[in-house]
Amino acid sequence: MPNDHDHPPAKKFKPGSVFFRNDKNKPGMLLPRKGNATTPIEVQRKQLPIYQAKPQLMNQLRQLHNAILIGETGSGKTTQIPQYLYEAGIGRQGLIAITQPRRVAAISLAGRVAEEKRTQLGKLVGYTVRFEDVTSSETKLKFMTDGMLLREAIGDPLLLRYTVVVLDEAHERTVHTDVLFGVVKAAQRRRRELNKIPLKVIVMSATMDVDLFSEYFNKSPVLYLEGRQHPIQIYYTKHPQSDYLQAALVTIFQIHQEAPPSHDILVFMTGQEEIEALARTCRDIAKHLPDGCGPMVVIPLYASLPPAQQLRCFQPAPKGCRKVILSTNIAETSVTISGIKFVIDSGMVKAKRFSPDSGLEVLAVQRVSKAQAWQRAGRAGREESGSCYRLYTENEFDSLIPMTVPEIQRCNLSSVMLQLMALGVPDVMNFDFMSKPSPEAVRSAVNHLELLGAVERKEGHVFLTALGKKMASFPLEPRYSKTILLSPDYSCSDEILSIVSLLSVDTVLFNPPAKREEVLAARKKFSSSEGDHITLLNIYRAFKKVTGNKEWCRENFVNSRNMGLVKDVQAQLRDICLKLNMKLGSCGAEMGNVRRCIARGMFVNAAELQPDGSYLALDTHQPVSIHPSSVLFQGKPAYVVFNELLHTSRCYMRDLCLVDADWLLEAAPEYFGRKLHPSKS
Ligand SMILES: Nc1ncnc2c1ncn2[C@@H]1O[C@H](COP(=O)(O)OP(=O)(O)OP(=O)(O)O)[C@@H](O)[C@H]1O
């Protein structure tokens, strides 16, 4: 992947705007070929760079068990390789799985490939993502999230239904993909030993550390696919931008005033709140533009949007209207969004960071890697030439790290370790990871699982307990599944299922800073001195009472779309509980039961008030503060458990629940016996 730049003359915009300069066309990255969006689909397929390489590629793929395939964004890897394999009769005895790090990519790619094959989605071509399965007995090409293939591997570690597994966008190095590397490698070996049909594994990306991948997959050959179909012009700002939100806003409207309305814009930001705020500002400004400036439709895109809302970005804008998509990194890889001519890259991403020393996982806004920046640029220039405006200077680009640090090295590993054990991996401490997580992180995860009662140690080995097996049935973090499993003891399963679903669905409330007073007034009637979990539950109960009334949601700053999703998630979790023969019930208004249950399940995230009024996380003794959005912000409760930590100017605890010291002791007597303030323990 190219990363050196020349300095051609700067491209100037009007005074007061963000100034950019472009880099030079680079071979490979920016060389154009023919083709346009109105061409029939069959012709489009033949114009993709991959088409010319098809005979040699298939020759090699037929013979190889493992292959690493590198090709430019837009060269046709993801949509074409599965079809080529199928058409060439490779892997016909079973299914061809193509994994994606994100559900939106899996769904849209399956749609595109079904269209190219002129078949109804769910027949020959289908997809499986969390909470949705669109496949049938006829399905041969199955797009799926990496997490779903991993879940299937729990029931079938040899992945016997599959003859080919294509691990796409491997450079993203999500935890699930990294674990899958080990799972498919082990499945290949076992299938060979048992004389089963071999499993072919193809690892693909535009940017990856080929040596590392090749070495890991038994010195597997690397196949390079040259060229891209359409050119992409890259622009950098002339000066560093102190406020990327403002820079994005100005750039959107510079483009809007200058470019034809059919040229749509995709903007990469970091998170839901920022995106919703920018969307509102864009809509406000768009109402007061001078004559001659056409209308624009602004579409937010982030992971916690209900699936149907996410797919809105793929619909064309009305004629004469520009589509502006404001997205997190979920649109960064794999997707083709029709009409996108411009990409604006803030250069920032919200990602997990884990410190094994402190044992804490925090979400923080940080700079993207070069690989991510190239993926973002690659979302333009898919149907015709495009441009990418980077809201940072070329020097800043040069100082970015080349590859994203694998998630497995920067996240809490409890979920992964639980899944590995559920997969029957005999020695989780020594699992065949491509990039090993630190031994401290593994140890801390196993300790955490032991505290939760999910695993136990015998003679130096770690075993999954019966409780751990049940916990692994939920597609949730272990502390959530533990809390659900404990809930019948407190007769509060209905409440806990609601709360866990609310916490899994991200922001269900709007908090526009400009309307802070109004928000506070509206929330007051739901606000509980027992904490945010109970407050959220109160809001959810009220939402259900008015059956999701839109007007009520607006008045109370409730995100009706996300609340709708909470209901779906809750129904799915309830199904899993019923399969586990759990007795579900409600504790009505007795919120003490609910808090006690939360304390017992989520005790690892507990914090204690100090004599000077500050808080310390009990697990790690790190100083933490109550986030201003919490209903407990004004009070000074002695003990709380929190849902997550957010690192901005300080380390903030978000979503807090008031708990008693006794309950923490009851949850883990030995652990808290050592940690609690002497007077309380
Ligand atoms: N949904 C779609 N609508 C229109 N064109 C599409 C669609 N999906 C793919 N294409 C066309 O096929 C081309 C190749 O897409 P594909 O996803 O196979 O590329 P890729 O090499 O996997 O790229 P990336 O690494 O960015 O995922 C796109 O550039 C675009 O021209």
The ligand as an SDF file (V2000), in Angstrom:
LIG
                    3D

 31 33  0  0  0  0  0  0  0  0999 V2000
  -23.7720   -2.7450   -3.6250 N   0  0  0  0  0  0  0  0  0  0  0  0
  -23.0990   -2.3740   -4.7040 C   0  0  0  0  0  0  0  0  0  0  0  0
  -23.6280   -1.4930   -5.5690 N   0  0  0  0  0  0  0  0  0  0  0  0
  -22.9360   -1.1040   -6.6730 C   0  0  0  0  0  0  0  0  0  0  0  0
  -21.7200   -1.5480   -6.9760 N   0  0  0  0  0  0  0  0  0  0  0  0
  -21.1570   -2.4280   -6.1660 C   0  0  0  0  0  0  0  0  0  0  0  0
  -21.8090   -2.8920   -4.9740 C   0  0  0  0  0  0  0  0  0  0  0  0
  -20.9790   -3.7480   -4.3580 N   0  0  0  0  0  0  0  0  0  0  0  0
  -19.8680   -3.8110   -5.1180 C   0  0  0  0  0  0  0  0  0  0  0  0
  -19.9740   -3.0350   -6.1950 N   0  0  0  0  0  0  0  0  0  0  0  0
  -18.9670   -2.8330   -7.2440 C   0  0  0  0  0  0  0  0  0  0  0  0
  -18.0050   -3.8670   -7.1610 O   0  0  0  0  0  0  0  0  0  0  0  0
  -16.7100   -3.3060   -6.8890 C   0  0  0  0  0  0  0  0  0  0  0  0
  -15.9110   -4.3010   -6.0860 C   0  0  0  0  0  0  0  0  0  0  0  0
  -16.4720   -4.4570   -4.7720 O   0  0  0  0  0  0  0  0  0  0  0  0
  -15.8370   -5.4910   -3.7530 P   0  0  0  0  0  0  0  0  0  0  0  0
  -16.5100   -5.2740   -2.4600 O   0  0  0  0  0  0  0  0  0  0  0  0
  -15.8570   -6.8620   -4.3430 O   0  0  0  0  0  0  0  0  0  0  0  0
  -14.3270   -4.9840   -3.6990 O   0  0  0  0  0  0  0  0  0  0  0  0
  -13.1700   -5.3730   -2.6990 P   0  0  0  0  0  0  0  0  0  0  0  0
  -11.9440   -5.6120   -3.5220 O   0  0  0  0  0  0  0  0  0  0  0  0
  -13.5950   -6.4560   -1.8000 O   0  0  0  0  0  0  0  0  0  0  0  0
  -12.9870   -4.0000   -1.9020 O   0  0  0  0  0  0  0  0  0  0  0  0
  -12.8700   -3.7120   -0.3430 P   0  0  0  0  0  0  0  0  0  0  0  0
  -11.5350   -4.1820    0.0710 O   0  0  0  0  0  0  0  0  0  0  0  0
  -13.0010   -2.2440   -0.3020 O   0  0  0  0  0  0  0  0  0  0  0  0
  -13.9730   -4.4240    0.3140 O   0  0  0  0  0  0  0  0  0  0  0  0
  -17.0030   -1.9720   -6.2310 C   0  0  0  0  0  0  0  0  0  0  0  0
  -15.9520   -1.0580   -6.3600 O   0  0  0  0  0  0  0  0  0  0  0  0
  -18.2320   -1.5240   -7.0110 C   0  0  0  0  0  0  0  0  0  0  0  0
  -17.8560   -0.9970   -8.2470 O   0  0  0  0  0  0  0  0  0  0  0  0
  1  2  1  0
  2  3  1  0
  2  7  2  0
  3  4  2  0
  4  5  1  0
  5  6  2  0
  6  7  1  0
  6 10  1  0
  7  8  1  0
  8  9  2  0
  9 10  1  0
 10 11  1  0
 11 12  1  0
 11 30  1  0
 12 13  1  0
 13 14  1  0
 13 28  1  0
 14 15  1  0
 15 16  1  0
 16 17  2  0
 16 18  1  0
 16 19  1  0
 19 20  1  0
 20 21  2  0
 20 22  1  0
 20 23  1  0
 23 24  1  0
 24 25  2  0
 24 26  1  0
 24 27  1  0
 28 29  1  0
 28 30  1  0
 30 31  1  0
M  END
$$$$
